[in-house]
Structures are given as structure tokens and as C-alpha cells.
Amino acid sequence: MITGLNVPMTDSATPPVLSSGTFTFGAGGSDPLSVRRLGFGAMRITGPGIWGDPADHDTAIAVLRRAVELGVDFIDTADAYGPDVSENLIREALHPYDNVIIATKGGLTRQGPDQWQPVGRPEYLRQCVQMSLRRLGVERIDLWQLHRIDPHVPMAEQFGVIADFQREGLIRHVGLSEVSVDEVKAAREYFDVVSVQNLYNLGNRSSEELLNYSTAEGIGFIPWFPLGNRALLGPDSPLADGAARLGVTPGQVALAWLLRHSPVTLPIPGTGSVHHLEENCAAALVDLDDATKAELDALVIG
């Protein structure tokens, strides 16, 4: 049984995401960048299979604008989402991004719905950056992340050209996605890695080693798929009874655990629904005490 959850009452005019705290990318460098820890992942505002336009364009725009109203100032996207669709919608909804940080990724190509293939050739990565700049309508990308390391291209070539992008002023900060500790260490020979983005949630902790390394090094850890699957969110979830009794959802418990688990985690739950967005953002108000956190830590979810 999950016990000890406390959802504080706040003024309805106070954006809930403010309660998630902040994280600073590049805190030890000369150009730090601070954001609120509960962000928004803009993958699900596209069509089925992360392919094509959303079924309801106006709803996608409304979701992005509502996220900012709720206090989100960190939005994660990628050129491969659509492809291009997510970045275009973000520009339409939010440009000129008043105090909102847009992070994007490059290095994955699309062949159809739910199909993804990495391409890390330097000339392609340069195209990714240049086209994201154009679509987002910015002169510099605040956080650009290599979506995947291409196993068929030497890492030195991929990391080297990314370092060039930073020196040229095309990108401000650099992150990596789906990487190991050793790969992060290799990349840090070329540039300061300020973020990593790996699959991670309460039910899948396969990247715990990377999270521990990130925590020790002050690197932002952006868990994708932060809500997990039906094992966490369904009616038979081990979180369901306690969440219902306390008036919160299993998803809010899962997000609250991520925020509590390490000071460097930045969950980016994504959705194409305003209602679901509001539910996710309210997770910032869920306070897990030490006993509850320990119970969640001990859960084994298949």
C-alpha cells in the first residue's frame, strides 16, 4: 500500500509546475541555463506513429500554449517527430519563446510511422541543426541533443562536428540520447555534456547507472517514457489503490517519484490532450515523504 502522499493545496492562479523546482544545465560553466524540472515532451502532438500532422491541429496548439500557462518553460522535441511537424507546431504556438527553452534533437531519420534509423554522418548532422534553426525560427538552439549515436560512423566524427556547431554559435548546450556512461565520458572529451535522455521510469530502471553518474556529475537526466506503460498506469497497477484513496492518479505518483528520485531528473511527459497535460503538471504538487519514497523504490514492476 502506498502511504504518506501529500498533495498541498495552492492558489489556483499559481502555475503548478513552479513547484517542481529548477535545474541548471551547464551550472559549472560560463553560460548556465536554468529551467523548471517538470517539462513537456512534444512527441505526441504529431500523428499516429509519430508520423504526419496531428488529428486536431488546434488541439495541438492549445496543448503547447496551456503547458506554458501551467508553468512549463522546458519543451523537448526533435526534428524526427513528424518529421518536422513538432518543431513547426512549436514555432506556430509559442514563437518568440518568451522565457521558454526549446530543446531539440537530430540524428534519426524516418522511413514511415514508428520507423527510426540513426544517421550520424557529419554533413547530415549539420543539416539537422540548420533545418531545426529554420523551423524553430531561432539563431541558436539552446539545447541540441544527438538523438542516437550512429554505430556505423566513428563517434569521433559525430562528436567532433557537434563541437564545431557549438564553437560556431549554432547551439548553446549539447546533450545525448540513449547512451551509456562510457559514451558520455567519450563525448565529454569534445564538449560539455549537460544532459542525457534515456528510457527510464518507475517500472524500468535499466539506466540507473547512468542516472547515478549524472547525479554525481551534475548532468541533467531527462527520462523519456516517464509514465511507463500499463503496468504503471492501468487499473491493476500497484500504484492504483493508494493513488485513488489519496485523490491522485498513478501517473502523478510515477512523475512525483522521478522528481524525488534525483535532483537532476527532468521528466518530460508528453500528450496530445489538454486534460492529460493538466493532470501531468499537477504531479509537481505531489509531495512524497521519505517512507513513501522508500516503498516506491522497493517496488518490482514487471
C-alpha positions in Angstrom: 0.0 0.0 0.0 1.3 3.4 -0.9 1.0 5.8 2.0 2.3 9.2 3.0 1.4 11.2 -0.1 0.6 14.8 0.5 -0.9 17.0 -2.3 -0.7 20.6 -1.0 -3.5 23.0 -1.7 -2.3 26.0 -3.6 -3.8 29.2 -5.1 -5.4 28.1 -8.4 -3.6 31.1 -10.0 -0.2 29.7 -9.2 1.1 27.5 -12.0 1.7 24.1 -10.6 4.9 23.4 -12.4 6.6 26.0 -10.3 6.5 23.5 -7.5 8.8 21.1 -9.4 11.9 23.2 -8.7 14.6 24.1 -11.1 17.7 22.6 -12.7 20.6 24.4 -14.3 22.2 23.0 -17.4 26.0 23.7 -17.5 25.9 25.0 -13.9 29.7 24.9 -13.7 30.4 26.7 -16.9 30.2 30.2 -18.2 26.8 30.0 -19.8 24.4 28.3 -17.4 20.8 27.7 -18.4 18.1 27.2 -15.7 14.7 25.5 -16.3 11.8 24.1 -14.2 12.3 20.4 -13.7 8.9 19.3 -14.9 8.9 19.8 -18.7 6.9 18.8 -21.7 7.8 16.3 -24.4 6.4 17.3 -27.8 6.4 14.0 -29.5 2.8 13.1 -29.0 1.4 16.3 -30.7 2.1 14.6 -34.1 0.1 11.9 -35.9 -0.1 8.2 -35.2 3.3 6.5 -35.1 4.8 10.0 -34.6 4.2 10.5 -38.3 2.5 13.3 -40.0 0.2 16.0 -38.7 -1.9 15.7 -35.6 -5.6 14.7 -36.0 -6.6 18.0 -34.5 -4.2 20.9 -35.3 -5.9 23.3 -33.0 -5.8 21.0 -30.0 -2.0 20.5 -30.5 -1.6 24.3 -30.5 -3.8 24.5 -27.4 -1.7 21.9 -25.6 1.6 23.7 -26.2 0.1 27.1 -25.0 -1.5 25.5 -22.0 1.7 23.9 -21.0 3.4 27.3 -20.7 0.4 28.7 -18.8 0.9 25.8 -16.3 4.5 26.9 -15.7 6.4 24.7 -18.2 9.4 26.5 -19.5 11.3 23.5 -20.9 9.9 21.8 -24.0 11.7 18.9 -25.6 11.2 18.0 -29.3 13.1 16.6 -32.3 13.4 17.0 -36.0 12.3 13.4 -36.4 8.9 14.0 -34.7 6.6 14.1 -37.7 9.2 14.5 -39.1 9.4 18.3 -38.8 5.8 18.6 -37.6 6.5 19.0 -33.9 9.1 21.8 -34.4 6.7 23.6 -36.8 3.8 23.4 -34.3 6.0 24.7 -31.5 7.0 27.7 -33.6 3.4 28.4 -34.5 2.2 28.2 -30.9 5.0 29.8 -29.0 7.4 31.8 -31.1 9.2 34.0 -30.0 9.5 31.8 -26.9 9.4 34.4 -24.2 11.4 32.7 -21.3 10.6 29.2 -22.7 13.6 26.9 -23.6 13.1 24.7 -26.7 15.4 21.7 -26.7 15.5 19.6 -29.9 17.3 16.6 -31.3 18.8 15.4 -34.5 20.4 12.3 -36.0 17.4 10.0 -36.5 15.8 9.5 -39.9 12.2 8.4 -40.6 11.0 5.9 -43.2 7.4 5.7 -42.0 5.2 5.5 -38.9 7.2 4.1 -35.9 10.3 3.6 -38.0 13.6 5.3 -36.9 17.1 4.9 -38.2 20.2 6.8 -37.0 22.4 8.7 -39.4 25.4 10.3 -37.8 27.4 11.5 -40.9 28.7 15.0 -40.1 27.1 16.6 -43.1 23.7 15.1 -42.1 24.0 16.3 -38.5 24.9 19.8 -39.8 21.7 19.7 -41.9 19.7 18.6 -38.9 20.9 21.6 -36.9 20.5 24.1 -39.8 16.9 22.9 -40.5 15.9 23.0 -36.9 17.1 26.6 -36.6 14.9 27.5 -39.6 11.8 25.6 -38.4 12.0 26.9 -34.8 12.9 30.4 -36.0 15.9 30.9 -33.8 19.5 31.9 -34.4 20.9 29.5 -31.8 19.4 26.3 -30.3 19.6 26.4 -26.5 20.0 22.7 -26.1 20.6 20.4 -29.1 20.8 16.6 -28.4 22.2 13.8 -30.5 19.1 11.6 -30.9 21.2 8.4 -31.3 24.9 7.7 -31.8 25.2 6.1 -35.3 27.1 2.8 -34.8 28.2 3.0 -38.5 30.0 6.3 -38.1 33.0 6.8 -35.9 32.0 8.5 -32.7 34.9 11.0 -33.1 33.4 12.2 -36.3 29.9 12.7 -34.7 31.2 14.4 -31.6 33.7 16.5 -33.5 31.2 18.1 -35.7 28.8 18.7 -32.8 31.7 20.5 -31.1 32.0 22.6 -34.3 28.3 23.6 -34.1 28.9 24.8 -30.5 32.0 26.8 -31.5 30.2 28.3 -34.4 27.4 29.5 -32.2 24.7 27.3 -33.8 23.9 25.6 -30.5 24.3 26.7 -26.9 24.4 23.4 -25.0 24.8 19.8 -26.0 23.1 16.6 -24.8 23.0 12.9 -25.8 20.1 10.4 -26.0 20.1 6.7 -25.3 23.8 6.4 -24.2 26.0 4.6 -21.7 28.3 6.1 -19.1 31.3 5.2 -21.3 29.7 7.0 -24.3 29.1 10.1 -22.2 32.7 10.1 -21.0 33.9 9.8 -24.6 31.7 12.7 -25.7 33.0 14.9 -22.8 36.4 14.8 -24.5 34.8 17.0 -27.2 32.2 19.2 -25.4 30.5 19.6 -22.1 27.6 17.1 -21.9 24.9 19.0 -20.0 22.1 16.4 -20.5 21.3 12.8 -21.2 18.0 11.4 -22.3 17.4 7.7 -21.7 14.4 5.4 -21.3 13.7 5.5 -17.5 10.6 5.3 -15.3 9.4 3.7 -12.0 9.0 0.3 -13.8 12.1 0.4 -16.0 15.3 1.4 -14.2 17.8 -0.1 -16.7 19.6 3.3 -16.9 20.2 3.6 -13.1 23.9 3.5 -13.6 23.7 6.5 -16.0 21.4 8.3 -13.6 23.8 7.8 -10.7 26.7 9.1 -12.9 24.6 12.1 -14.0 23.7 12.9 -10.4 27.3 12.8 -9.3 28.4 14.9 -12.2 25.5 17.4 -12.2 24.3 16.3 -15.7 20.6 16.8 -16.4 18.9 13.4 -16.8 15.8 13.6 -19.0 13.8 10.3 -18.7 11.8 9.6 -21.8 8.7 7.5 -21.4 8.5 8.8 -17.8 5.0 7.5 -17.2 5.8 3.9 -18.3 3.2 1.6 -19.6 0.0 -0.1 -18.4 2.0 -1.9 -15.7 2.2 1.5 -14.0 -0.9 3.3 -15.2 -3.6 0.6 -15.6 -6.4 -0.3 -13.2 -4.3 -3.2 -11.8 -1.3 -1.0 -11.2 0.5 -1.4 -7.9 0.0 2.3 -7.5 -3.7 2.4 -8.3 -5.3 1.7 -4.9 -3.2 4.2 -3.0 -3.4 6.8 -5.6 -7.2 6.6 -5.8 -7.5 6.7 -2.0 -5.4 9.8 -1.9 -7.1 11.6 -4.7 -4.2 11.5 -7.2 -3.5 9.3 -10.2 -0.9 6.5 -10.7 0.7 8.7 -13.3 1.1 11.6 -10.9 2.7 9.2 -8.4 5.1 8.0 -11.1 6.1 11.5 -12.0 6.4 12.6 -8.4 8.8 9.7 -7.8 11.0 10.7 -10.7 11.2 14.3 -9.3 12.1 13.0 -5.9 14.5 10.2 -7.0 17.3 12.6 -8.0 17.8 16.3 -8.1 19.0 16.1 -11.8 15.9 14.4 -13.2 13.7 16.4 -15.6 10.6 14.4 -16.6 9.0 15.4 -19.9 5.6 13.7 -20.0 4.1 14.2 -23.4 0.4 14.2 -24.5 -1.9 15.4 -27.2 -4.7 16.2 -24.6 -5.1 19.3 -22.6 -6.8 17.4 -19.8 -3.9 14.9 -19.6 -1.4 17.7 -19.7 -3.1 19.4 -16.7 -3.1 16.1 -14.8 0.6 15.6 -15.5 1.6 19.1 -14.5 -0.3 18.7 -11.2 2.2 15.9 -10.3 4.5 18.7 -9.3 2.3 19.3 -6.3 2.5 15.7 -5.1 5.0 15.5 -2.2 6.5 12.1 -1.4 7.8 11.7 2.1 10.8 9.5 2.9 8.7 6.5 3.8 6.6 6.6 0.7 9.7 7.1 -1.4 11.3 4.0 0.1 8.2 2.0 -0.6 8.2 3.1 -4.3 11.9 2.4 -4.5 11.3 -1.2 -3.4 8.6 -1.9 -6.0 9.4 -4.5 -8.6 7.1 -4.0 -11.6 7.2 -6.5 -14.5 
